[in-house]
Amino acid sequence: MADILLEMRGITKTFPGVKALSDVNLQVKEGEIHALMGENGAGKSTLMKVLSGVYPHGSYSGDILFKGKACEFRDIKDSEELGIVIIHQELALIPQLSIAENIFLGNERASRGVINWNDTIVKTRELLQTVGLHEQPDTVVSTIGVGKQQLVEIAKALSKKVKLLILDEPTAALNEEDSENLLNLMLSFKQQGITCILISHKLNEITKVADSITILRDGQTIETLDMKKDSINEDRIIKGMVGRDLTHRYPEREPKIGPVFFQVKDWTVHHPAQQERKVVDGVNLQIRRGEIVGIAGLMGAGRTELAMSIFGRAYGGRISGQLFKDGKEVIFRNVSQAIEDGIAYVTEDRKHYGLILMDDIKRNTTLANLGKISKSLVVNDNQEVVEAENFRRKLAIKTPSILQKTGNLSGGNQQKVVLSKWIFTDPDLLILDEPTRGIDVGAKYEIYTIINQLADSGKGILMISSELPELLGMCDRIYVMSEGRFTGEVLRKDATQEVLMKWMTKGKGAGVK
């Protein structure tokens, strides 16, 4: 039997008005990949912040034992000295510095205060080889993609002689290929004796690499499952996470599809910095009232660029083509005009572009349509409270108060606030860009239900997603995009992952007019 590397006993952590963790217990064996699962807000990230010293000893109750010895970490440096390293969902790299500088930042290869750059470069090359990243040490981090930046973070962790590597949603922003490479890297670490704790909402990833799974719900330990001994499948994990069976991942819906009300004709968008490069090339699409239309495509296909350019030219240069709404041509010179004409866009990056995290739920909810609750440029505070409270109840946002800072909410509840904000504008067309990214299965189901209700009320939905099962489960019709062009259009009854992938990998030679 493997030795216990880490034990957390009776961990309780309280924030003002909220008990985030209540008597949580966790045991991790040496050399295993241990998954930590639960709905958004279950306490997973909080528990790992306690373990890594982000929340120092004294700010919580309970005990941490590492290799059988009690630990009282004052900060991250204390935990890293023992070989406990955490990689947060939001990468902690400095974009303007090189890969080598980022890897050894705060852990410089120096003698008497002078950095030994030769040693730094040599060691960086070794670490990059270990994680399978074929970049030069002097490459500036801002010039490489998110998947490669994730590997730089792991190389940085390895430079600290890591014994326990904590990865918090490491594949949330990665495409399928980068995600697969990262999972294989974790398996190779396991062969080297490095223990990993993996937080992820992607059930297929967990079942592929995890040896054990601990499930948290509402800040409490529900159970720990042994993937070798127990009969574990995705449905079994979901039941532990949400406390009930989700026999159908996607809510049932009888489509009530009306006439075409929104059309895009011969839409072309050039890159804002590289004017000669087309990122959207001659796209045509149409959406009917009550219809959920999907856009599938690999990363870089141009899906987000298309959505943002339609939404008041929020992206791109030298945009050409026509937009028609209810049979009349519309011209959106800016986002405000798009909103006024009934277009709403839920961004894929809710933290940076969808919400003001330092502001409360109330203000975020009404921000896109202040005119509705204002008179003579003065906001009616009482009406704002009524509207925000109404959305809190209707979308089941878990919060003690609408005056709670949005940044303190879980990812799923933040996404519901973003949806509230745009539903409050009463749009005819709602564009959803990765609407369930980084959200657990329980919260996903709730958001799917909201999307269906909006479609049933006669609104048109344009849904972009990198998860093909999500598009297949939700959409009435799917456009497939590759290299800036639509290469296929598939009805729900004809759609399969294989069909979509076939069109997603077509080059510019293919096209749907």
C-alpha positions as CSV (number, residue, x, y, z in Angstrom):
1,M,0.0,0.0,0.0
2,A,1.3,3.4,-1.0
3,D,2.4,5.8,1.8
4,I,0.2,8.8,2.6
5,L,2.0,11.9,1.4
6,L,-0.6,14.5,2.4
7,E,-3.3,14.5,5.0
8,M,-5.7,17.4,5.7
9,R,-7.9,17.0,8.8
10,G,-10.9,18.9,9.8
11,I,-10.2,22.0,7.7
12,T,-12.7,24.8,8.3
13,K,-12.4,28.2,6.6
14,T,-14.8,31.0,7.0
15,F,-15.2,34.3,5.1
16,P,-17.6,37.1,6.2
17,G,-21.1,35.6,6.0
18,V,-19.9,32.4,4.3
19,K,-18.5,29.1,5.6
20,A,-16.4,28.0,2.6
21,L,-15.0,24.8,4.1
22,S,-16.6,22.8,7.0
23,D,-14.5,20.0,8.6
24,V,-13.0,18.9,5.2
25,N,-10.7,15.8,5.2
26,L,-8.4,14.8,2.4
27,Q,-5.8,12.0,2.0
28,V,-3.4,11.9,-1.0
29,K,-1.1,8.9,-1.6
30,E,2.5,9.3,-2.7
31,G,2.9,9.0,-6.5
32,E,-0.8,9.2,-7.5
33,I,-2.9,11.6,-9.5
34,H,-5.7,12.6,-7.1
35,A,-8.7,14.5,-8.5
36,L,-10.6,17.0,-6.5
37,M,-14.1,17.5,-7.8
38,G,-17.2,19.4,-7.0
39,E,-19.6,22.1,-8.2
40,N,-18.5,25.7,-8.5
41,G,-18.4,27.1,-5.0
42,A,-17.9,23.6,-3.4
43,G,-14.6,24.7,-1.9
44,K,-12.0,23.1,-4.1
45,S,-9.8,26.1,-4.8
46,T,-10.2,27.4,-1.2
47,L,-8.9,24.0,0.1
48,M,-5.9,24.2,-2.1
49,K,-5.2,27.8,-1.1
50,V,-5.2,26.6,2.5
51,L,-2.7,23.8,1.6
52,S,-0.4,26.1,-0.4
53,G,-0.2,28.9,2.2
54,V,-2.2,31.4,0.2
55,Y,-4.5,31.4,3.3
56,P,-1.9,31.2,6.1
57,H,-2.0,29.1,9.2
58,G,-4.3,30.8,11.8
59,S,-6.8,31.9,9.1
60,Y,-8.4,28.5,9.2
61,S,-8.8,25.6,11.7
62,G,-7.7,22.1,11.2
63,D,-4.4,20.3,10.6
64,I,-2.1,19.7,7.6
65,L,0.3,16.8,7.6
66,F,2.9,16.4,4.9
67,K,5.0,13.2,5.0
68,G,3.5,12.7,8.5
69,K,4.8,16.0,9.9
70,A,2.4,18.8,10.9
71,C,2.8,22.0,8.8
72,E,1.9,25.6,9.6
73,F,2.5,27.5,6.4
74,R,2.8,31.3,6.7
75,D,2.8,31.9,3.0
76,I,3.4,30.2,-0.4
77,K,7.2,30.3,0.1
78,D,6.8,28.0,3.2
79,S,4.9,25.4,1.2
80,E,7.2,25.6,-1.8
81,E,10.2,24.9,0.4
82,L,8.6,21.5,1.1
83,G,7.9,20.9,-2.6
84,I,4.2,21.8,-2.6
85,V,3.6,23.9,-5.7
86,I,0.2,25.2,-7.0
87,I,-0.6,26.3,-10.5
88,H,-3.7,28.5,-10.4
89,Q,-6.3,28.7,-13.2
90,E,-5.2,32.3,-13.9
91,L,-1.6,31.9,-15.0
92,A,0.9,33.9,-12.9
93,L,3.4,34.8,-15.7
94,I,4.7,38.2,-16.6
95,P,4.0,38.6,-20.3
96,Q,6.9,41.0,-20.9
97,L,9.6,38.7,-19.5
98,S,11.2,35.8,-21.2
99,I,10.5,32.1,-20.5
100,A,13.7,31.8,-18.6
101,E,13.1,34.9,-16.5
102,N,9.6,33.7,-15.7
103,I,10.7,30.2,-14.7
104,F,13.3,31.5,-12.2
105,L,11.5,34.6,-11.0
106,G,11.9,34.7,-7.2
107,N,14.1,31.6,-7.4
108,E,17.0,33.1,-9.4
109,R,20.2,31.1,-10.2
110,A,22.5,33.6,-8.5
111,S,25.7,33.9,-6.5
112,R,26.3,36.8,-4.2
113,G,23.3,38.6,-5.7
114,V,24.5,38.3,-9.3
115,I,22.4,36.1,-11.6
116,N,24.3,33.4,-13.5
117,W,22.6,33.7,-16.9
118,N,24.5,30.8,-18.5
119,D,23.3,28.5,-15.7
120,T,19.8,29.9,-16.0
121,I,19.6,29.3,-19.8
122,V,21.0,25.8,-19.5
123,K,18.6,24.8,-16.7
124,T,15.7,26.4,-18.6
125,R,16.5,24.3,-21.6
126,E,16.5,21.1,-19.5
127,L,13.1,22.0,-18.0
128,L,11.5,22.9,-21.3
129,Q,12.7,19.5,-22.7
130,T,11.1,17.8,-19.7
131,V,7.7,19.4,-20.3
132,G,8.0,19.0,-24.1
133,L,8.1,22.7,-25.0
134,H,10.2,23.5,-28.0
135,E,10.9,27.2,-27.5
136,Q,14.0,29.1,-26.8
137,P,14.6,30.3,-23.2
138,D,14.8,34.0,-24.3
139,T,11.3,33.8,-26.0
140,V,9.0,36.5,-24.6
141,V,6.0,34.8,-22.9
142,S,3.5,37.2,-24.5
143,T,4.4,35.8,-28.0
144,I,3.4,32.2,-27.2
145,G,-0.1,30.7,-26.9
146,V,-2.0,29.8,-23.7
147,G,-1.2,26.1,-24.0
148,K,2.6,26.8,-24.1
149,Q,2.3,29.3,-21.3
150,Q,0.7,26.5,-19.2
151,L,3.8,24.4,-19.9
152,V,6.0,27.3,-18.8
153,E,4.1,27.3,-15.5
154,I,4.7,23.6,-15.0
155,A,8.4,24.0,-15.9
156,K,8.5,26.8,-13.2
157,A,7.0,24.3,-10.7
158,L,9.6,21.7,-11.6
159,S,12.4,24.2,-11.0
160,K,11.3,24.2,-7.3
161,K,11.9,20.5,-6.9
162,V,8.2,19.8,-6.7
163,K,6.9,16.8,-4.8
164,L,3.2,17.6,-4.8
165,L,2.0,19.5,-7.9
166,I,-1.5,21.1,-7.6
167,L,-3.2,22.0,-10.9
168,D,-6.3,24.1,-10.7
169,E,-8.4,23.8,-13.9
170,P,-5.2,23.5,-16.1
171,T,-7.0,22.7,-19.3
172,A,-9.9,25.2,-19.0
173,A,-8.5,27.5,-21.7
174,L,-6.8,24.9,-23.8
175,N,-7.9,23.2,-27.0
176,E,-8.2,19.4,-27.3
177,E,-4.7,18.8,-28.5
178,D,-3.0,20.9,-25.8
179,S,-5.3,19.4,-23.2
180,E,-4.3,15.9,-24.3
181,N,-0.6,16.8,-24.2
182,L,-0.9,18.2,-20.7
183,L,-2.7,15.0,-19.4
184,N,0.0,12.8,-20.9
185,L,2.6,15.0,-19.2
186,M,0.9,14.4,-15.9
187,L,1.0,10.7,-16.5
188,S,4.8,11.0,-17.2
189,F,5.2,12.9,-13.9
190,K,3.5,10.0,-12.1
191,Q,6.1,7.6,-13.5
192,Q,8.8,9.9,-12.1
193,G,7.2,9.8,-8.6
194,I,5.6,13.3,-8.6
195,T,2.2,13.4,-6.9
196,C,-0.5,15.5,-8.5
197,I,-3.8,17.0,-7.3
198,L,-6.0,17.8,-10.3
199,I,-9.0,20.1,-10.1
200,S,-11.1,19.9,-13.3
201,H,-14.7,20.0,-14.4
202,K,-13.9,17.8,-17.5
203,L,-15.1,14.4,-16.5
204,N,-13.4,12.6,-19.4
205,E,-10.0,14.0,-18.3
206,I,-10.6,12.8,-14.7
207,T,-11.6,9.3,-15.7
208,K,-8.5,9.1,-18.0
209,V,-5.8,10.0,-15.5
210,A,-7.0,10.0,-11.9
211,D,-6.2,7.2,-9.5
212,S,-8.5,8.6,-6.8
213,I,-11.2,11.2,-6.6
214,T,-12.3,13.2,-3.6
215,I,-15.7,15.0,-4.1
216,L,-16.6,18.1,-2.2
217,R,-20.1,19.6,-2.0
218,D,-21.1,22.8,-0.2
219,G,-17.7,23.0,1.5
220,Q,-17.8,19.4,2.9
221,T,-16.1,16.1,2.0
222,I,-18.7,13.8,0.4
223,E,-16.6,10.8,-0.5
224,T,-13.3,9.5,-1.9
225,L,-13.5,7.1,-4.7
226,D,-10.8,4.6,-5.8
227,M,-10.8,4.4,-9.6
228,K,-9.3,0.9,-9.5
229,K,-11.5,-0.7,-6.9
230,D,-14.8,1.1,-7.3
231,S,-17.1,0.9,-10.4
232,I,-16.7,4.5,-11.4
233,N,-18.2,6.2,-14.5
234,E,-19.1,9.8,-15.3
235,D,-22.6,9.4,-14.0
236,R,-21.4,8.1,-10.7
237,I,-19.1,11.1,-10.3
238,I,-21.9,13.6,-11.2
239,K,-24.2,12.0,-8.6
240,G,-21.6,12.7,-5.9
241,M,-21.0,16.2,-7.1
242,V,-24.6,17.4,-7.4
243,G,-26.3,15.0,-4.9
244,R,-28.7,13.7,-7.6
245,D,-28.7,11.7,-10.9
246,L,-28.4,13.8,-14.1
247,T,-29.9,11.2,-16.4
248,H,-29.9,13.8,-19.2
249,R,-27.0,16.2,-19.4
250,Y,-29.1,18.5,-21.5
251,P,-32.7,19.5,-20.7
252,E,-35.3,18.3,-23.1
253,R,-36.8,20.9,-25.4
254,E,-39.4,20.9,-28.1
255,P,-38.2,23.6,-30.5
256,K,-40.7,26.4,-31.5
257,I,-38.8,27.8,-34.5
258,G,-40.2,30.8,-36.3
259,P,-39.2,32.8,-39.3
260,V,-35.7,34.1,-40.2
261,F,-35.1,37.4,-38.4
262,F,-31.3,37.9,-38.5
263,Q,-29.0,37.4,-41.5
264,V,-25.3,37.9,-42.1
265,K,-24.3,38.2,-45.8
266,D,-20.8,37.9,-47.2
267,W,-19.2,39.1,-43.9
268,T,-15.4,39.6,-44.1
269,V,-13.2,40.8,-41.2
270,H,-9.5,41.6,-41.4
271,H,-7.1,41.3,-38.4
272,P,-6.9,44.7,-36.6
273,A,-3.1,44.7,-36.6
274,Q,-2.4,42.8,-39.8
275,Q,-4.7,44.4,-42.3
276,E,-3.9,42.1,-45.1
277,R,-5.0,39.0,-43.1
278,K,-8.6,37.9,-43.2
279,V,-9.8,36.3,-40.0
280,V,-13.4,36.0,-41.2
281,D,-13.8,35.4,-44.9
282,G,-17.2,35.8,-46.7
283,V,-19.4,34.2,-44.0
284,N,-23.2,33.9,-44.5
285,L,-25.5,32.8,-41.7
286,Q,-29.2,33.1,-40.8
287,I,-31.0,32.7,-37.5
288,R,-34.7,32.1,-36.9
289,R,-36.7,33.2,-33.9
290,G,-36.8,30.5,-31.2
291,E,-33.8,28.7,-32.8
292,I,-30.5,27.8,-31.1
293,V,-27.7,27.9,-33.8
294,G,-24.3,26.6,-33.0
295,I,-20.8,27.5,-34.4
296,A,-18.2,24.7,-34.2
297,G,-14.6,25.1,-35.0
298,L,-11.1,24.5,-33.7
299,M,-9.2,27.3,-31.8
300,G,-8.2,30.0,-34.3
301,A,-11.0,29.2,-36.7
302,G,-12.5,32.7,-36.3
303,R,-15.6,32.0,-34.3
304,T,-15.0,34.7,-31.6
305,E,-13.8,37.2,-34.1
306,L,-17.0,36.7,-36.1
307,A,-19.2,37.1,-33.0
308,M,-17.4,40.3,-31.8
309,S,-17.4,41.9,-35.3
310,I,-21.2,41.4,-35.6
311,F,-21.6,42.9,-32.1
312,G,-21.0,46.5,-33.0
313,R,-17.6,46.0,-34.7
314,A,-16.1,45.2,-31.3
315,Y,-13.2,43.4,-33.1
316,G,-11.5,43.7,-36.5
317,G,-10.6,46.1,-39.3
318,R,-11.8,46.6,-42.8
319,I,-15.1,44.9,-42.1
320,S,-17.4,44.4,-45.1
321,G,-20.7,42.7,-45.7
322,Q,-24.3,43.2,-44.6
323,L,-26.4,42.5,-41.6
324,F,-30.2,42.2,-41.8
325,K,-32.7,42.2,-38.9
326,D,-36.4,41.5,-39.7
327,G,-35.6,42.0,-43.4
328,K,-34.1,45.5,-43.0
329,E,-30.4,46.2,-43.3
330,V,-28.8,47.3,-40.0
331,I,-25.5,49.0,-39.5
332,F,-23.8,48.8,-36.1
333,R,-20.9,51.3,-35.9
334,N,-20.4,50.5,-32.2
335,V,-21.5,48.3,-29.4
336,S,-24.1,50.8,-28.1
337,Q,-25.9,50.7,-31.4
338,A,-25.9,46.9,-31.4
339,I,-27.4,46.8,-27.9
340,E,-30.1,49.3,-28.9
341,D,-31.0,47.2,-31.8
342,G,-31.5,44.1,-29.7
343,I,-28.1,42.3,-30.0
344,A,-26.3,41.0,-26.9
345,Y,-23.0,39.2,-26.6
346,V,-21.9,37.0,-23.7
347,T,-18.1,37.0,-23.9
348,E,-15.9,33.9,-23.5
349,D,-13.8,35.8,-20.9
350,R,-16.3,36.8,-18.2
351,K,-13.6,37.9,-15.7
352,H,-12.0,40.5,-18.0
353,Y,-14.7,41.5,-20.4
354,G,-18.0,40.3,-19.0
355,L,-18.0,41.7,-15.4
356,I,-16.6,44.4,-13.1
357,L,-15.4,42.0,-10.4
358,M,-14.8,44.7,-7.8
359,D,-18.5,45.9,-8.2
360,D,-21.6,44.2,-6.7
361,I,-24.1,41.9,-8.4
362,K,-26.7,44.7,-8.5
363,R,-24.6,47.1,-10.5
364,N,-23.3,44.3,-12.9
365,T,-26.8,43.2,-13.6
366,T,-28.1,46.6,-14.8
367,L,-24.9,48.0,-16.3
368,A,-25.7,47.3,-20.0
369,N,-29.2,48.9,-19.8
370,L,-29.1,51.7,-17.3
371,G,-31.6,53.7,-19.3
372,K,-34.3,51.2,-18.3
373,I,-33.9,52.2,-14.6
374,S,-33.0,55.8,-15.0
375,K,-34.9,59.1,-15.4
376,S,-33.1,62.4,-16.4
377,L,-29.8,60.5,-16.1
378,V,-30.4,59.6,-12.5
379,V,-30.5,55.9,-11.6
380,N,-33.6,54.8,-9.6
381,D,-31.8,52.8,-6.8
382,N,-35.0,51.1,-5.6
383,Q,-35.9,49.9,-9.2
384,E,-32.3,48.7,-9.6
385,V,-32.6,46.6,-6.4
386,V,-35.9,45.1,-7.6
387,E,-34.5,44.2,-11.0
388,A,-31.3,42.7,-9.6
389,E,-33.2,40.7,-7.0
390,N,-35.6,39.4,-9.6
391,F,-32.7,38.0,-11.7
392,R,-31.0,36.6,-8.6
393,R,-34.2,34.5,-7.9
394,K,-35.0,33.7,-11.5
395,L,-31.5,32.4,-12.3
396,A,-30.9,30.9,-8.9
397,I,-27.7,32.9,-8.2
398,K,-26.2,31.5,-5.0
399,T,-25.3,34.6,-2.9
400,P,-26.3,36.0,0.5
401,S,-27.0,39.4,-1.1
402,I,-27.1,41.2,-4.4
403,L,-24.6,43.6,-2.8
404,Q,-22.0,40.8,-2.8
405,K,-18.9,41.6,-4.9
406,T,-19.1,39.7,-8.1
407,G,-15.5,38.6,-7.8
408,N,-16.3,36.6,-4.7
409,L,-18.8,34.4,-6.6
410,S,-18.0,31.0,-8.0
411,G,-17.5,30.7,-11.8
412,G,-21.0,29.3,-12.4
413,N,-22.7,32.1,-10.4
414,Q,-20.5,34.7,-12.2
415,Q,-21.8,33.3,-15.5
416,K,-25.4,33.7,-14.3
417,V,-24.7,37.3,-13.5
418,V,-23.3,37.9,-17.0
419,L,-26.5,36.2,-18.4
420,S,-28.6,38.4,-16.2
421,K,-26.8,41.5,-17.5
422,W,-27.6,40.7,-21.1
423,I,-31.1,39.3,-20.6
424,F,-31.9,42.7,-18.8
425,T,-31.3,44.4,-22.2
426,D,-34.2,42.3,-23.6
427,P,-32.3,41.2,-26.7
428,D,-33.7,39.6,-29.8
429,L,-30.4,37.9,-30.6
430,L,-28.2,36.5,-27.8
431,I,-24.7,35.5,-28.8
432,L,-23.1,33.1,-26.4
433,D,-19.3,32.6,-26.6
434,E,-18.3,29.5,-24.6
435,P,-21.2,30.0,-22.2
436,T,-20.2,27.1,-19.8
437,R,-16.4,27.3,-19.9
438,G,-14.9,26.4,-16.4
439,I,-18.3,25.6,-15.0
440,D,-19.4,22.3,-13.3
441,V,-22.0,19.9,-14.7
442,G,-24.7,21.1,-12.2
443,A,-24.3,24.7,-13.1
444,K,-24.1,23.8,-16.8
445,Y,-27.5,22.2,-16.6
446,E,-29.0,25.3,-15.0
447,I,-27.5,27.5,-17.7
448,Y,-28.7,25.2,-20.5
449,T,-32.2,25.5,-19.0
450,I,-32.0,29.3,-19.1
451,I,-30.9,29.2,-22.7
452,N,-33.8,26.9,-23.7
453,Q,-36.2,29.2,-21.9
454,L,-34.9,32.2,-23.8
455,A,-35.3,30.3,-27.1
456,D,-38.8,29.3,-26.2
457,S,-39.7,32.9,-25.6
458,G,-38.9,33.7,-29.3
459,K,-35.3,34.9,-29.0
460,G,-32.6,33.7,-31.4
461,I,-29.5,32.1,-29.9
462,L,-26.1,31.9,-31.5
463,M,-23.9,29.6,-29.5
464,I,-20.1,29.1,-29.8
465,S,-18.6,26.2,-28.0
466,S,-15.4,24.1,-28.1
467,E,-17.3,21.2,-26.5
468,L,-18.9,19.3,-29.4
469,P,-21.3,17.3,-27.1
470,E,-22.6,20.6,-25.9
471,L,-23.4,21.8,-29.4
472,L,-24.9,18.4,-30.3
473,G,-27.0,18.5,-27.1
474,M,-28.3,22.1,-27.4
475,C,-28.4,23.3,-31.0
476,D,-31.1,22.9,-33.7
477,R,-28.6,23.7,-36.4
478,I,-24.8,24.0,-36.4
479,Y,-22.4,25.9,-38.7
480,V,-18.9,24.6,-38.9
481,M,-16.0,27.0,-39.2
482,S,-12.4,26.5,-40.4
483,E,-9.8,29.2,-41.2
484,G,-12.3,32.0,-41.2
485,R,-14.9,30.3,-43.5
486,F,-18.0,28.3,-42.9
487,T,-17.2,24.8,-44.3
488,G,-20.4,23.0,-43.4
489,E,-24.0,23.4,-42.1
490,V,-25.5,20.5,-40.2
491,L,-29.1,20.0,-38.9
492,R,-29.4,18.5,-35.4
493,K,-30.7,15.1,-36.7
494,D,-27.6,14.7,-39.0
495,A,-25.0,16.0,-36.5
496,T,-22.4,13.8,-34.9
497,Q,-19.0,14.5,-33.5
498,E,-17.4,12.8,-36.5
499,V,-19.4,14.9,-39.0
500,L,-18.5,18.1,-37.2
501,M,-14.8,17.2,-36.9
502,K,-14.6,16.4,-40.6
503,W,-15.8,19.9,-41.5
504,M,-13.7,21.5,-38.7
505,T,-10.5,20.2,-40.3
506,K,-11.4,21.4,-43.8
507,G,-9.1,24.1,-45.2
508,K,-9.9,27.3,-47.1
509,G,-10.7,25.3,-50.2
510,A,-14.0,24.4,-48.7
511,G,-16.8,26.8,-48.1
512,V,-20.5,27.3,-47.5
513,K,-22.1,30.3,-49.1
